[in-house]
């Protein structure tokens, strides 16, 4: 038995698509396999619709559906479904109804069909009583030329009519007369159809003698004589090609000799098709077309019986060349300093493109700069990096405004490194490209959180004409350095000595984050990468990326190479400027939160600017405090990271602000079942769905509210609350406890 799940919606693939793919989830269990094809299996196919023209025509005074195949033969091609129809014939008042015609055919001979079928290609005659909307196969009289087979694969499987469609097969050896009793259709208006169908494989290209179906001397008569006749004359007959061509995704255009896979196993747990079988659903051959997609399942009906196949979550996508985005804005510096000479660096974390720009005017304006779209981090640095600002966000295919306000950093230079004095150098002695890095973990960098990396030093030996790019990576782990957050083409360097580079823009060290510091090098010869005498600081002092090994420790290549790279970085320590967040407060109640951790978290310090006359009360989910003439009374004494607050104001405070250390955006917030009052760590507006993706993947979240809007999770957020905004407090209803980590900032 064959079953089909067809995606009836056409999938439109634009002509400018760079590729087109699909995937779906599936699970189930087939019965114990026997010998193929008498097993249960499934396949995945796509269809560009009807791929051949209607070919019925008059030739030598008879009707034939012969045409030119894709390989240039004259006959029929694979996956054809050609029909020849009479006009409507009124049988009202007629009796002794009979259809008579002559048929000749030469099609693929039967043999070897899958279970439920006894013929491949074939033809038959049909009748419609509803103007051609539905059709019923007619059965020739016993004394006439009868169908040879009872269930043709071409009609039933290939063209989805199901098992049990009979027809003429093989070679008729000339013209044969067919007679059909039509008395069951008295007093109806009918149309007669002559139908031919072929399967995906054997056709005239394989056997030039095959011509398909021919029809002549068509007569529909009654007690009073002929009601309709056609003797191979154009005019009153109509014809069409109605078959959709379906191709295995492994051979999407039916290339001769191409693979047409089926799958005889299913994943026991839900898994995507691509993950389960390691084969993409590639529809790139249909770029510029509209296609359909289907999954077919074949059951052999023997014992034992499996549970069958379950499928869900179809996804189809195509890739196009992204239109560019643009960045422009203004740079200003604390104290009103002239911003001319400020260096800007924009790093696309998605495609690792890096863009730099230097401000060349006293107004501090720049752009628009053309860039690729994606998630970015950006840094602005001025005056040997003593003034700086950073930015994170998404750049889309519009003009994006990114302004910088640089504040002063003061502190002491601290050099971080694992190596001792230079003692040796590493290379292959021939032309080669590789990367080297020292790995600094959060444990080593804990004292330098929010300090900027301002300089790098490396030792290059022997080679005067190597191509070198200095690099800093962020967010890595053993064997994976993470994202490139700084890159600089080193045009000149000193041989057999230290080369120092002051970063074009600084890199700010984040909490709980790894940084790898090193360089990419292409050398024409020699042993350029300087190192000490060792021993290597375990898992940190000497990582190398050289084809085909990927990132490995130097000792993994050769245990005797137990050294540390001569790579060092300078951190400006102790100069983290405070960050200020402005949170306008209106009269009466406000729902608020902050992304700032103040040095003093007490209510007396945080709300000092609105004491004693402007503020009345502050609440979190469990506690509250009321201001009585400058004294807080209640069980709420301090604010805490990640909490939402209700603040009741006597007078508005449009310039209220909180100053301190910025809380990392991805700091976890533990939320319990039912309602939680939460804060938002973003310093920019973030759409609701990506912001809360960590608590919707398994439907953990139920509803979220701010002071005036709400949204409910139904597989997507539904409601008038669309974004999460800085400074706003939220109430979050959870189905189960979970950890909220904000996403896609």
ABEGO torsion letter per residue (X at the ends): XBBBBBBABBBBBBAABABBBBBBBBBEBBBBBBBOABBBBBBBBBBAEBABBBABBBBGGBBBABBBBAAGBBEBBBGBBBBBBBBBBBABGBBGBBBBBBBBBBBBBBEGBBBGBABBBEBBBBBBAAGGABBBBBBBBAABBBBABABBAAAAAAAGAEBGBBEBBEBAGEBBBBBBBAAAABGBBBBBBBBBBBBABBBAAABAABAEBBBBGBBBBBAAEBABBBBGBBGABBBBBABBBBBBAABAAGBBGBBBBBBABBBABBBBAAAAAGBBBBAAAABGBBBBBBBBBBBAGBOBBBAEBBBBGBBBBBBBBBBBBBBBEBBBBBGGBBABGBBBBBBBAAAGBBBBBBBABAAGBBOBBBBBBEBBBBBBBBGGGABBBBBBEBBBABBBBBBBBBBBBBEBBBBBBABBBBABBBBAGBBBBBBBBBBBBAAAAAAABGBBBABBBBBBBGBAABBBBBBBBBGBBBGBAEBBABBBBBABBBBGBBBBBBBABBBBBBBGBBBBBBBBBBBABEBABBBBAOBBBBGAABBBBBOAAEBBBAAAABAABBBBBBBBBBBBBGABBBBBBBBBBBBEBBBBBBABBBABABAAAAAAAAOAAABABBBBAABBBBBBGGBBBEABABBBBGBBBBBBBABBBAABBBBEBBBBAABBBBBBBEBBBBBBABABBBBAAAAAAAAAAAGABABBBBAABBBBBBGBBBEABABBBBGBBBBBBBABBBBBBBBGX
